[in-house]
């Protein structure tokens, strides 16, 4: 589907930050859904989930900043 409409972009270019942010978000969401069906001892470590969370936040925040502070 035209690479998800050029990865939901404003200027028809695929941004690596948006790609990393969206993929990370989907992995976090899938992990949360899967972990709701299994006991806590099967869940990934809290540090791993937290680090992926920070990467997603930084990627999406960076994309937002690029939108307002373009060179």
PQR file of N, CA, C, O and H, with PARSE charges and radii, in Angstrom:
ATOM      1  N   UNK A   1       0.845  -1.185   0.000 -0.4000 1.5000
ATOM      2  CA  UNK A   1       0.000   0.000   0.000 -0.0000 2.0000
ATOM      3  C   UNK A   1       0.886   1.242   0.000  0.5500 1.7000
ATOM      4  O   UNK A   1       0.746   2.126   0.845 -0.5500 1.4000
ATOM      5  N   UNK A   2       1.796   1.287  -0.962 -0.4000 1.5000
ATOM      6  CA  UNK A   2       2.732   2.393  -1.143 -0.0000 2.0000
ATOM      7  C   UNK A   2       3.482   2.682   0.158  0.5500 1.7000
ATOM      8  O   UNK A   2       3.595   3.820   0.615 -0.5500 1.4000
ATOM      9  H   UNK A   2       1.910   0.568  -1.649  0.4000 1.0000
ATOM     10  N   UNK A   3       4.001   1.554   0.743 -0.4000 1.5000
ATOM     11  CA  UNK A   3       4.740   1.548   2.006 -0.0000 2.0000
ATOM     12  C   UNK A   3       4.024   2.381   3.058  0.5500 1.7000
ATOM     13  O   UNK A   3       4.563   3.329   3.630 -0.5500 1.4000
ATOM     14  H   UNK A   3       3.909   0.630   0.372  0.4000 1.0000
ATOM     15  N   UNK A   4       2.767   1.967   3.282 -0.4000 1.5000
ATOM     16  CA  UNK A   4       1.874   2.598   4.260 -0.0000 2.0000
ATOM     17  C   UNK A   4       1.873   4.108   4.046  0.5500 1.7000
ATOM     18  O   UNK A   4       2.142   4.904   4.946 -0.5500 1.4000
ATOM     19  H   UNK A   4       2.329   1.197   2.817  0.4000 1.0000
ATOM     20  N   UNK A   5       1.553   4.452   2.798 -0.4000 1.5000
ATOM     21  CA  UNK A   5       1.497   5.862   2.369 -0.0000 2.0000
ATOM     22  C   UNK A   5       2.727   6.638   2.804  0.5500 1.7000
ATOM     23  O   UNK A   5       2.658   7.679   3.457 -0.5500 1.4000
ATOM     24  H   UNK A   5       1.334   3.805   2.067  0.4000 1.0000
ATOM     25  N   UNK A   6       3.865   6.063   2.399 -0.4000 1.5000
ATOM     26  CA  UNK A   6       5.187   6.633   2.707 -0.0000 2.0000
ATOM     27  C   UNK A   6       5.346   6.851   4.206  0.5500 1.7000
ATOM     28  O   UNK A   6       5.853   7.870   4.675 -0.5500 1.4000
ATOM     29  H   UNK A   6       3.921   5.217   1.869  0.4000 1.0000
ATOM     30  N   UNK A   7       4.882   5.832   4.930 -0.4000 1.5000
ATOM     31  CA  UNK A   7       4.982   5.771   6.391 -0.0000 2.0000
ATOM     32  C   UNK A   7       4.372   6.998   7.050  0.5500 1.7000
ATOM     33  O   UNK A   7       4.967   7.635   7.920 -0.5500 1.4000
ATOM     34  H   UNK A   7       4.470   5.004   4.549  0.4000 1.0000
ATOM     35  N   UNK A   8       3.159   7.303   6.597 -0.4000 1.5000
ATOM     36  CA  UNK A   8       2.336   8.355   7.193 -0.0000 2.0000
ATOM     37  C   UNK A   8       3.057   9.701   7.231  0.5500 1.7000
ATOM     38  O   UNK A   8       3.017  10.411   8.235 -0.5500 1.4000
ATOM     39  H   UNK A   8       2.676   6.786   5.890  0.4000 1.0000
ATOM     40  N   UNK A   9       3.707  10.037   6.135 -0.4000 1.5000
ATOM     41  CA  UNK A   9       4.559  11.222   6.149 -0.0000 2.0000
ATOM     42  C   UNK A   9       3.857  12.448   5.600  0.5500 1.7000
ATOM     43  O   UNK A   9       2.844  12.365   4.905 -0.5500 1.4000
ATOM     44  H   UNK A   9       3.739   9.460   5.319  0.4000 1.0000
ATOM     45  N   UNK A  10       4.433  13.582   5.939 -0.4000 1.5000
ATOM     46  CA  UNK A  10       3.942  14.862   5.448 -0.0000 2.0000
ATOM     47  C   UNK A  10       4.523  15.183   4.078  0.5500 1.7000
ATOM     48  O   UNK A  10       3.865  15.825   3.259 -0.5500 1.4000
ATOM     49  H   UNK A  10       5.255  13.650   6.504  0.4000 1.0000
ATOM     50  N   UNK A  11       5.745  14.743   3.826 -0.4000 1.5000
ATOM     51  CA  UNK A  11       6.443  15.163   2.623 -0.0000 2.0000
ATOM     52  C   UNK A  11       6.809  14.011   1.693  0.5500 1.7000
ATOM     53  O   UNK A  11       7.751  14.140   0.911 -0.5500 1.4000
ATOM     54  H   UNK A  11       6.279  14.221   4.491  0.4000 1.0000
ATOM     55  N   UNK A  12       6.105  12.910   1.753 -0.4000 1.5000
ATOM     56  CA  UNK A  12       6.314  11.740   0.888 -0.0000 2.0000
ATOM     57  C   UNK A  12       7.715  11.169   0.969  0.5500 1.7000
ATOM     58  O   UNK A  12       8.224  10.671  -0.036 -0.5500 1.4000
ATOM     59  H   UNK A  12       5.340  12.805   2.388  0.4000 1.0000
ATOM     60  N   UNK A  13       8.353  11.222   2.113 -0.4000 1.5000
ATOM     61  CA  UNK A  13       9.634  10.551   2.301 -0.0000 2.0000
ATOM     62  C   UNK A  13       9.547   9.712   3.568  0.5500 1.7000
ATOM     63  O   UNK A  13       8.945  10.119   4.561 -0.5500 1.4000
ATOM     64  H   UNK A  13       7.940  11.627   2.929  0.4000 1.0000
ATOM     65  N   UNK A  14      10.152   8.551   3.516 -0.4000 1.5000
ATOM     66  CA  UNK A  14      10.114   7.646   4.656 -0.0000 2.0000
ATOM     67  C   UNK A  14      11.161   8.093   5.667  0.5500 1.7000
ATOM     68  O   UNK A  14      12.346   8.186   5.347 -0.5500 1.4000
ATOM     69  H   UNK A  14      10.641   8.221   2.709  0.4000 1.0000
ATOM     70  N   UNK A  15      10.722   8.365   6.873 -0.4000 1.5000
ATOM     71  CA  UNK A  15      11.609   8.801   7.938 -0.0000 2.0000
ATOM     72  C   UNK A  15      12.011   7.599   8.787  0.5500 1.7000
ATOM     73  O   UNK A  15      11.157   6.827   9.221 -0.5500 1.4000
ATOM     74  H   UNK A  15       9.759   8.289   7.134  0.4000 1.0000
ATOM     75  N   UNK A  16      13.301   7.444   9.020 -0.4000 1.5000
ATOM     76  CA  UNK A  16      13.761   6.318   9.835 -0.0000 2.0000
ATOM     77  C   UNK A  16      13.280   6.454  11.271  0.5500 1.7000
ATOM     78  O   UNK A  16      13.019   5.449  11.932 -0.5500 1.4000
ATOM     79  H   UNK A  16      13.996   8.071   8.667  0.4000 1.0000
ATOM     80  N   UNK A  17      13.160   7.683  11.763 -0.4000 1.5000
ATOM     81  CA  UNK A  17      12.678   7.883  13.134 -0.0000 2.0000
ATOM     82  C   UNK A  17      11.226   7.447  13.273  0.5500 1.7000
ATOM     83  O   UNK A  17      10.851   6.815  14.261 -0.5500 1.4000
ATOM     84  H   UNK A  17      13.372   8.499  11.225  0.4000 1.0000
ATOM     85  N   UNK A  18      10.414   7.784  12.283 -0.4000 1.5000
ATOM     86  CA  UNK A  18       9.018   7.347  12.339 -0.0000 2.0000
ATOM     87  C   UNK A  18       8.910   5.837  12.231  0.5500 1.7000
ATOM     88  O   UNK A  18       8.094   5.216  12.912 -0.5500 1.4000
ATOM     89  H   UNK A  18      10.718   8.296  11.480  0.4000 1.0000
ATOM     90  N   UNK A  19       9.738   5.246  11.373 -0.4000 1.5000
ATOM     91  CA  UNK A  19       9.721   3.792  11.212 -0.0000 2.0000
ATOM     92  C   UNK A  19      10.102   3.103  12.518  0.5500 1.7000
ATOM     93  O   UNK A  19       9.417   2.178  12.953 -0.5500 1.4000
ATOM     94  H   UNK A  19      10.401   5.750  10.821  0.4000 1.0000
ATOM     95  N   UNK A  20      11.192   3.550  13.145 -0.4000 1.5000
ATOM     96  CA  UNK A  20      11.635   2.963  14.412 -0.0000 2.0000
ATOM     97  C   UNK A  20      10.584   3.177  15.491  0.5500 1.7000
ATOM     98  O   UNK A  20      10.314   2.271  16.279 -0.5500 1.4000
ATOM     99  H   UNK A  20      11.748   4.302  12.791  0.4000 1.0000
ATOM    100  N   UNK A  21       9.991   4.357  15.535 -0.4000 1.5000
ATOM    101  CA  UNK A  21       8.967   4.645  16.533 -0.0000 2.0000
ATOM    102  C   UNK A  21       7.731   3.786  16.377  0.5500 1.7000
ATOM    103  O   UNK A  21       7.212   3.261  17.362 -0.5500 1.4000
ATOM    104  H   UNK A  21      10.210   5.093  14.894  0.4000 1.0000
ATOM    105  N   UNK A  22       7.254   3.638  15.154 -0.4000 1.5000
ATOM    106  CA  UNK A  22       6.043   2.839  14.936 -0.0000 2.0000
ATOM    107  C   UNK A  22       6.287   1.349  15.146  0.5500 1.7000
ATOM    108  O   UNK A  22       5.454   0.661  15.735 -0.5500 1.4000
ATOM    109  H   UNK A  22       7.676   4.064  14.354  0.4000 1.0000
ATOM    110  N   UNK A  23       7.424   0.846  14.668 -0.4000 1.5000
ATOM    111  CA  UNK A  23       7.730  -0.570  14.874 -0.0000 2.0000
ATOM    112  C   UNK A  23       7.918  -0.853  16.358  0.5500 1.7000
ATOM    113  O   UNK A  23       7.420  -1.859  16.862 -0.5500 1.4000
ATOM    114  H   UNK A  23       8.101   1.405  14.189  0.4000 1.0000
ATOM    115  N   UNK A  24       8.625   0.015  17.056 -0.4000 1.5000
ATOM    116  CA  UNK A  24       8.803  -0.159  18.493 -0.0000 2.0000
ATOM    117  C   UNK A  24       7.483  -0.111  19.247  0.5500 1.7000
ATOM    118  O   UNK A  24       7.262  -0.885  20.178 -0.5500 1.4000
ATOM    119  H   UNK A  24       9.030   0.833  16.646  0.4000 1.0000
ATOM    120  N   UNK A  25       6.602   0.807  18.837 -0.4000 1.5000
ATOM    121  CA  UNK A  25       5.289   0.889  19.469 -0.0000 2.0000
ATOM    122  C   UNK A  25       4.496  -0.403  19.269  0.5500 1.7000
ATOM    123  O   UNK A  25       3.868  -0.905  20.201 -0.5500 1.4000
ATOM    124  H   UNK A  25       6.781   1.436  18.080  0.4000 1.0000
ATOM    125  N   UNK A  26       4.530  -0.936  18.052 -0.4000 1.5000
ATOM    126  CA  UNK A  26       3.801  -2.179  17.795 -0.0000 2.0000
ATOM    127  C   UNK A  26       4.394  -3.342  18.581  0.5500 1.7000
ATOM    128  O   UNK A  26       3.649  -4.187  19.078 -0.5500 1.4000
ATOM    129  H   UNK A  26       5.040  -0.528  17.294  0.4000 1.0000
ATOM    130  N   UNK A  27       5.716  -3.404  18.705 -0.4000 1.5000
ATOM    131  CA  UNK A  27       6.317  -4.460  19.511 -0.0000 2.0000
ATOM    132  C   UNK A  27       5.934  -4.325  20.977  0.5500 1.7000
ATOM    133  O   UNK A  27       5.658  -5.328  21.634 -0.5500 1.4000
ATOM    134  H   UNK A  27       6.321  -2.717  18.302  0.4000 1.0000
ATOM    135  N   UNK A  28       5.911  -3.106  21.499 -0.4000 1.5000
ATOM    136  CA  UNK A  28       5.489  -2.918  22.887 -0.0000 2.0000
ATOM    137  C   UNK A  28       4.027  -3.316  23.082  0.5500 1.7000
ATOM    138  O   UNK A  28       3.683  -3.962  24.072 -0.5500 1.4000
ATOM    139  H   UNK A  28       6.135  -2.291  20.964  0.4000 1.0000
ATOM    140  N   UNK A  29       3.177  -2.931  22.144 -0.4000 1.5000
ATOM    141  CA  UNK A  29       1.757  -3.264  22.265 -0.0000 2.0000
ATOM    142  C   UNK A  29       1.545  -4.774  22.189  0.5500 1.7000
ATOM    143  O   UNK A  29       0.773  -5.331  22.968 -0.5500 1.4000
ATOM    144  H   UNK A  29       3.457  -2.406  21.341  0.4000 1.0000
ATOM    145  N   UNK A  30       2.217  -5.430  21.266 -0.4000 1.5000
ATOM    146  CA  UNK A  30       2.084  -6.885  21.128 -0.0000 2.0000
ATOM    147  C   UNK A  30       2.615  -7.582  22.377  0.5500 1.7000
ATOM    148  O   UNK A  30       2.019  -8.547  22.856 -0.5500 1.4000
ATOM    149  H   UNK A  30       2.845  -4.977  20.633  0.4000 1.0000
ATOM    150  N   UNK A  31       3.740  -7.090  22.902 -0.4000 1.5000
ATOM    151  CA  UNK A  31       4.306  -7.676  24.113 -0.0000 2.0000
ATOM    152  C   UNK A  31       3.345  -7.546  25.287  0.5500 1.7000
ATOM    153  O   UNK A  31       3.190  -8.482  26.071 -0.5500 1.4000
ATOM    154  H   UNK A  31       4.224  -6.306  22.512  0.4000 1.0000
ATOM    155  N   UNK A  32       2.704  -6.397  25.409 -0.4000 1.5000
ATOM    156  CA  UNK A  32       1.762  -6.202  26.514 -0.0000 2.0000
ATOM    157  C   UNK A  32       0.553  -7.130  26.385  0.5500 1.7000
ATOM    158  O   UNK A  32       0.073  -7.670  27.382 -0.5500 1.4000
ATOM    159  H   UNK A  32       2.830  -5.636  24.772  0.4000 1.0000
ATOM    160  N   UNK A  33       0.068  -7.312  25.173 -0.4000 1.5000
ATOM    161  CA  UNK A  33      -1.089  -8.198  24.970 -0.0000 2.0000
ATOM    162  C   UNK A  33      -0.708  -9.646  25.258  0.5500 1.7000
ATOM    163  O   UNK A  33      -1.449 -10.360  25.933 -0.5500 1.4000
ATOM    164  H   UNK A  33       0.457  -6.873  24.363  0.4000 1.0000
ATOM    165  N   UNK A  34       0.440 -10.081  24.752 -0.4000 1.5000
ATOM    166  CA  UNK A  34       0.867 -11.464  24.975 -0.0000 2.0000
ATOM    167  C   UNK A  34       1.129 -11.716  26.449  0.5500 1.7000
ATOM    168  O   UNK A  34       0.767 -12.770  26.970 -0.5500 1.4000
ATOM    169  H   UNK A  34       1.042  -9.501  24.203  0.4000 1.0000
ATOM    170  N   UNK A  35       1.758 -10.757  27.133 -0.4000 1.5000
ATOM    171  CA  UNK A  35       2.068 -10.935  28.554 -0.0000 2.0000
ATOM    172  C   UNK A  35       0.834 -10.950  29.437  0.5500 1.7000
ATOM    173  O   UNK A  35       0.902 -11.417  30.574 -0.5500 1.4000
ATOM    174  H   UNK A  35       2.053  -9.900  26.710  0.4000 1.0000
ATOM    175  N   UNK A  36      -0.276 -10.459  28.952 -0.4000 1.5000
ATOM    176  CA  UNK A  36      -1.491 -10.506  29.768 -0.0000 2.0000
ATOM    177  C   UNK A  36      -2.052 -11.924  29.873  0.5500 1.7000
ATOM    178  O   UNK A  36      -2.893 -12.195  30.729 -0.5500 1.4000
ATOM    179  H   UNK A  36      -0.331 -10.080  28.028  0.4000 1.0000
ATOM    180  N   UNK A  37      -1.590 -12.833  29.003 -0.4000 1.5000
ATOM    181  CA  UNK A  37      -2.074 -14.212  29.029 -0.0000 2.0000
ATOM    182  C   UNK A  37      -1.112 -15.173  29.718  0.5500 1.7000
ATOM    183  O   UNK A  37      -1.465 -16.332  29.939 -0.5500 1.4000
ATOM    184  H   UNK A  37      -0.907 -12.613  28.307  0.4000 1.0000
ATOM    185  N   UNK A  38       0.082 -14.727  30.061 -0.4000 1.5000
ATOM    186  CA  UNK A  38       1.090 -15.593  30.660 -0.0000 2.0000
ATOM    187  C   UNK A  38       1.459 -15.097  32.043  0.5500 1.7000
ATOM    188  O   UNK A  38       1.262 -13.923  32.359 -0.5500 1.4000
ATOM    189  H   UNK A  38       0.368 -13.786  29.881  0.4000 1.0000
ATOM    190  N   UNK A  39       1.994 -15.983  32.872 -0.4000 1.5000
ATOM    191  CA  UNK A  39       2.412 -15.545  34.210 -0.0000 2.0000
ATOM    192  C   UNK A  39       3.590 -14.578  34.139  0.5500 1.7000
ATOM    193  O   UNK A  39       4.260 -14.467  33.113 -0.5500 1.4000
ATOM    194  H   UNK A  39       2.154 -16.937  32.615  0.4000 1.0000
ATOM    195  N   UNK A  40       3.826 -13.888  35.237 -0.4000 1.5000
ATOM    196  CA  UNK A  40       4.834 -12.823  35.256 -0.0000 2.0000
ATOM    197  C   UNK A  40       6.253 -13.348  35.060  0.5500 1.7000
ATOM    198  O   UNK A  40       7.116 -12.604  34.593 -0.5500 1.4000
ATOM    199  H   UNK A  40       3.282 -13.979  36.071  0.4000 1.0000
ATOM    200  N   UNK A  41       6.518 -14.600  35.401 -0.4000 1.5000
ATOM    201  CA  UNK A  41       7.877 -15.114  35.261 -0.0000 2.0000
ATOM    202  C   UNK A  41       8.260 -15.366  33.794  0.5500 1.7000
ATOM    203  O   UNK A  41       9.431 -15.625  33.516 -0.5500 1.4000
ATOM    204  H   UNK A  41       5.818 -15.204  35.781  0.4000 1.0000
ATOM    205  N   UNK A  42       7.328 -15.299  32.865 -0.4000 1.5000
ATOM    206  CA  UNK A  42       7.611 -15.467  31.448 -0.0000 2.0000
ATOM    207  C   UNK A  42       7.838 -14.112  30.772  0.5500 1.7000
ATOM    208  O   UNK A  42       8.385 -14.052  29.671 -0.5500 1.4000
ATOM    209  H   UNK A  42       6.377 -15.088  33.090  0.4000 1.0000
ATOM    210  N   UNK A  43       7.430 -13.056  31.410 -0.4000 1.5000
ATOM    211  CA  UNK A  43       7.498 -11.711  30.836 -0.0000 2.0000
ATOM    212  C   UNK A  43       8.952 -11.269  30.642  0.5500 1.7000
ATOM    213  O   UNK A  43       9.843 -11.706  31.371 -0.5500 1.4000
ATOM    214  H   UNK A  43       6.985 -13.105  32.305  0.4000 1.0000
ATOM    215  N   UNK A  44       9.184 -10.392  29.648 -0.4000 1.5000
ATOM    216  CA  UNK A  44      10.544  -9.858  29.479 -0.0000 2.0000
ATOM    217  C   UNK A  44      10.908  -8.951  30.654  0.5500 1.7000
ATOM    218  O   UNK A  44      10.037  -8.492  31.392 -0.5500 1.4000
ATOM    219  H   UNK A  44       8.461 -10.037  29.056  0.4000 1.0000
ATOM    220  N   UNK A  45      12.184  -8.706  30.812 -0.4000 1.5000
ATOM    221  CA  UNK A  45      12.618  -7.901  31.949 -0.0000 2.0000
ATOM    222  C   UNK A  45      12.091  -6.473  31.841  0.5500 1.7000
ATOM    223  O   UNK A  45      11.867  -5.958  30.746 -0.5500 1.4000
ATOM    224  H   UNK A  45      12.892  -9.079  30.212  0.4000 1.0000
ATOM    225  N   UNK A  46      11.902  -5.857  32.981 -0.4000 1.5000
ATOM    226  CA  UNK A  46      11.379  -4.492  33.004 -0.0000 2.0000
ATOM    227  C   UNK A  46      12.357  -3.519  32.375  0.5500 1.7000
ATOM    228  O   UNK A  46      11.947  -2.528  31.771 -0.5500 1.4000
ATOM    229  H   UNK A  46      12.083  -6.276  33.871  0.4000 1.0000
ATOM    230  N   UNK A  47      13.652  -3.794  32.511 -0.4000 1.5000
ATOM    231  CA  UNK A  47      14.667  -2.927  31.909 -0.0000 2.0000
ATOM    232  C   UNK A  47      14.583  -2.955  30.387  0.5500 1.7000
ATOM    233  O   UNK A  47      14.741  -1.922  29.737 -0.5500 1.4000
ATOM    234  H   UNK A  47      13.985  -4.599  33.001  0.4000 1.0000
ATOM    235  N   UNK A  48      14.335  -4.132  29.818 -0.4000 1.5000
ATOM    236  CA  UNK A  48      14.221  -4.258  28.369 -0.0000 2.0000
ATOM    237  C   UNK A  48      13.007  -3.494  27.857  0.5500 1.7000
ATOM    238  O   UNK A  48      13.105  -2.757  26.875 -0.5500 1.4000
ATOM    239  H   UNK A  48      14.207  -4.971  30.346  0.4000 1.0000
ATOM    240  N   UNK A  49      11.881  -3.663  28.506 -0.4000 1.5000
ATOM    241  CA  UNK A  49      10.668  -2.956  28.101 -0.0000 2.0000
ATOM    242  C   UNK A  49      10.849  -1.452  28.256  0.5500 1.7000
ATOM    243  O   UNK A  49      10.412  -0.679  27.403 -0.5500 1.4000
ATOM    244  H   UNK A  49      11.801  -4.261  29.304  0.4000 1.0000
ATOM    245  N   UNK A  50      11.481  -1.044  29.327 -0.4000 1.5000
ATOM    246  CA  UNK A  50      11.711   0.377  29.563 -0.0000 2.0000
ATOM    247  C   UNK A  50      12.647   0.975  28.519  0.5500 1.7000
ATOM    248  O   UNK A  50      12.432   2.102  28.072 -0.5500 1.4000
ATOM    249  H   UNK A  50      11.836  -1.672  30.019  0.4000 1.0000
ATOM    250  N   UNK A  51      13.675   0.242  28.128 -0.4000 1.5000
ATOM    251  CA  UNK A  51      14.605   0.773  27.126 -0.0000 2.0000
ATOM    252  C   UNK A  51      13.935   0.901  25.761  0.5500 1.7000
ATOM    253  O   UNK A  51      14.169   1.880  25.053 -0.5500 1.4000
ATOM    254  H   UNK A  51      13.850  -0.673  28.491  0.4000 1.0000
ATOM    255  N   UNK A  52      13.109  -0.068  25.382 -0.4000 1.5000
ATOM    256  CA  UNK A  52      12.372   0.044  24.117 -0.0000 2.0000
ATOM    257  C   UNK A  52      11.396   1.210  24.187  0.5500 1.7000
ATOM    258  O   UNK A  52      11.201   1.925  23.205 -0.5500 1.4000
ATOM    259  H   UNK A  52      12.919  -0.864  25.958  0.4000 1.0000
ATOM    260  N   UNK A  53      10.791   1.395  25.337 -0.4000 1.5000
ATOM    261  CA  UNK A  53       9.874   2.519  25.525 -0.0000 2.0000
ATOM    262  C   UNK A  53      10.584   3.852  25.321  0.5500 1.7000
ATOM    263  O   UNK A  53      10.049   4.739  24.656 -0.5500 1.4000
ATOM    264  H   UNK A  53      10.949   0.814  26.136  0.4000 1.0000
ATOM    265  N   UNK A  54      11.784   4.005  25.886 -0.4000 1.5000
ATOM    266  CA  UNK A  54      12.534   5.250  25.731 -0.0000 2.0000
ATOM    267  C   UNK A  54      12.975   5.470  24.290  0.5500 1.7000
ATOM    268  O   UNK A  54      12.995   6.606  23.816 -0.5500 1.4000
ATOM    269  H   UNK A  54      12.218   3.284  26.426  0.4000 1.0000
ATOM    270  N   UNK A  55      13.329   4.397  23.588 -0.4000 1.5000
ATOM    271  CA  UNK A  55      13.710   4.524  22.175 -0.0000 2.0000
ATOM    272  C   UNK A  55      12.518   5.002  21.351  0.5500 1.7000
ATOM    273  O   UNK A  55      12.663   5.866  20.486 -0.5500 1.4000
ATOM    274  H   UNK A  55      13.312   3.474  23.973  0.4000 1.0000
ATOM    275  N   UNK A  56      11.341   4.438  21.620 -0.4000 1.5000
ATOM    276  CA  UNK A  56      10.130   4.840  20.898 -0.0000 2.0000
ATOM    277  C   UNK A  56       9.797   6.302  21.187  0.5500 1.7000
ATOM    278  O   UNK A  56       9.472   7.056  20.270 -0.5500 1.4000
ATOM    279  H   UNK A  56      11.224   3.737  22.323  0.4000 1.0000
ATOM    280  N   UNK A  57       9.876   6.701  22.442 -0.4000 1.5000
ATOM    281  CA  UNK A  57       9.575   8.090  22.801 -0.0000 2.0000
ATOM    282  C   UNK A  57      10.550   9.035  22.122  0.5500 1.7000
ATOM    283  O   UNK A  57      10.140  10.060  21.578 -0.5500 1.4000
ATOM    284  H   UNK A  57      10.140   6.088  23.186  0.4000 1.0000
ATOM    285  N   UNK A  58      11.839   8.704  22.145 -0.4000 1.5000
ATOM    286  CA  UNK A  58      12.844   9.560  21.526 -0.0000 2.0000
ATOM    287  C   UNK A  58      12.650   9.646  20.015  0.5500 1.7000
ATOM    288  O   UNK A  58      12.799  10.721  19.434 -0.5500 1.4000
ATOM    289  H   UNK A  58      12.172   7.871  22.587  0.4000 1.0000
ATOM    290  N   UNK A  59      12.321   8.531  19.378 -0.4000 1.5000
ATOM    291  CA  UNK A  59      12.132   8.537  17.922 -0.0000 2.0000
ATOM    292  C   UNK A  59      10.926   9.381  17.531  0.5500 1.7000
ATOM    293  O   UNK A  59      11.011  10.191  16.608 -0.5500 1.4000
ATOM    294  H   UNK A  59      12.200   7.658  19.850  0.4000 1.0000
ATOM    295  N   UNK A  60       9.818   9.204  18.215 -0.4000 1.5000
ATOM    296  CA  UNK A  60       8.623   9.962  17.861 -0.0000 2.0000
ATOM    297  C   UNK A  60       8.753  11.436  18.253  0.5500 1.7000
ATOM    298  O   UNK A  60       8.242  12.309  17.552 -0.5500 1.4000
ATOM    299  H   UNK A  60       9.749   8.547  18.965  0.4000 1.0000
ATOM    300  N   UNK A  61       9.426  11.716  19.355 -0.4000 1.5000
ATOM    301  CA  UNK A  61       9.652  13.098  19.758 -0.0000 2.0000
ATOM    302  C   UNK A  61      10.595  13.787  18.777  0.5500 1.7000
ATOM    303  O   UNK A  61      10.407  14.956  18.439 -0.5500 1.4000
ATOM    304  H   UNK A  61       9.842  11.007  19.925  0.4000 1.0000
ATOM    305  N   UNK A  62      11.610  13.055  18.322 -0.4000 1.5000
ATOM    306  CA  UNK A  62      12.526  13.605  17.324 -0.0000 2.0000
ATOM    307  C   UNK A  62      11.836  13.919  16.018  0.5500 1.7000
ATOM    308  O   UNK A  62      12.152  14.917  15.370 -0.5500 1.4000
ATOM    309  H   UNK A  62      11.762  12.105  18.596  0.4000 1.0000
ATOM    310  N   UNK A  63      10.897  13.079  15.624 -0.4000 1.5000
ATOM    311  CA  UNK A  63      10.127  13.335  14.412 -0.0000 2.0000
ATOM    312  C   UNK A  63       9.281  14.588  14.572  0.5500 1.7000
ATOM    313  O   UNK A  63       9.152  15.379  13.637 -0.5500 1.4000
ATOM    314  H   UNK A  63      10.640  12.268  16.150  0.4000 1.0000
ATOM    315  N   UNK A  64       8.709  14.768  15.747 -0.4000 1.5000
ATOM    316  CA  UNK A  64       7.907  15.966  15.994 -0.0000 2.0000
ATOM    317  C   UNK A  64       8.768  17.220  15.970  0.5500 1.7000
ATOM    318  O   UNK A  64       8.354  18.251  15.440 -0.5500 1.4000
ATOM    319  H   UNK A  64       8.814  14.125  16.506  0.4000 1.0000
ATOM    320  N   UNK A  65       9.959  17.135  16.541 -0.4000 1.5000
ATOM    321  CA  UNK A  65      10.848  18.292  16.533 -0.0000 2.0000
ATOM    322  C   UNK A  65      11.297  18.639  15.119  0.5500 1.7000
ATOM    323  O   UNK A  65      11.413  19.815  14.774 -0.5500 1.4000
ATOM    324  H   UNK A  65      10.295  16.298  16.972  0.4000 1.0000
ATOM    325  N   UNK A  66      11.553  17.612  14.291 -0.4000 1.5000
ATOM    326  CA  UNK A  66      11.956  17.866  12.906 -0.0000 2.0000
ATOM    327  C   UNK A  66      10.875  18.610  12.136  0.5500 1.7000
ATOM    328  O   UNK A  66      11.172  19.404  11.243 -0.5500 1.4000
ATOM    329  H   UNK A  66      11.460  16.656  14.571  0.4000 1.0000
ATOM    330  N   UNK A  67       9.644  18.355  12.480 -0.4000 1.5000
ATOM    331  CA  UNK A  67       8.546  19.001  11.794 -0.0000 2.0000
ATOM    332  C   UNK A  67       8.524  20.511  12.044  0.5500 1.7000
ATOM    333  O   UNK A  67       8.159  21.294  11.167 -0.5500 1.4000
ATOM    334  H   UNK A  67       9.403  17.710  13.206  0.4000 1.0000
ATOM    335  N   UNK A  68       8.918  20.899  13.251 -0.4000 1.5000
ATOM    336  CA  UNK A  68       8.855  22.318  13.608 -0.0000 2.0000
ATOM    337  C   UNK A  68      10.178  23.062  13.425  0.5500 1.7000
ATOM    338  O   UNK A  68      10.184  24.279  13.242 -0.5500 1.4000
ATOM    339  H   UNK A  68       9.214  20.263  13.963  0.4000 1.0000
ATOM    340  N   UNK A  69      11.294  22.337  13.473 -0.4000 1.5000
ATOM    341  CA  UNK A  69      12.603  22.996  13.389 -0.0000 2.0000
ATOM    342  C   UNK A  69      13.390  22.513  12.187  0.5500 1.7000
ATOM    343  O   UNK A  69      14.545  22.114  12.332 -0.5500 1.4000
ATOM    344  H   UNK A  69      11.289  21.348  13.622  0.4000 1.0000
ATOM    345  N   UNK A  70      12.800  22.540  11.017 -0.4000 1.5000
ATOM    346  CA  UNK A  70      13.518  22.137   9.809 -0.0000 2.0000
ATOM    347  C   UNK A  70      14.545  23.191   9.447  0.5500 1.7000
ATOM    348  O   UNK A  70      14.364  24.379   9.711 -0.5500 1.4000
ATOM    349  H   UNK A  70      11.861  22.865  10.899  0.4000 1.0000
ATOM    350  N   UNK A  71      15.625  22.732   8.839 -0.4000 1.5000
ATOM    351  CA  UNK A  71      16.682  23.664   8.435 -0.0000 2.0000
ATOM    352  C   UNK A  71      16.289  24.422   7.200  0.5500 1.7000
ATOM    353  O   UNK A  71      17.057  25.252   6.715 -0.5500 1.4000
ATOM    354  H   UNK A  71      15.772  21.766   8.625  0.4000 1.0000
TER
END
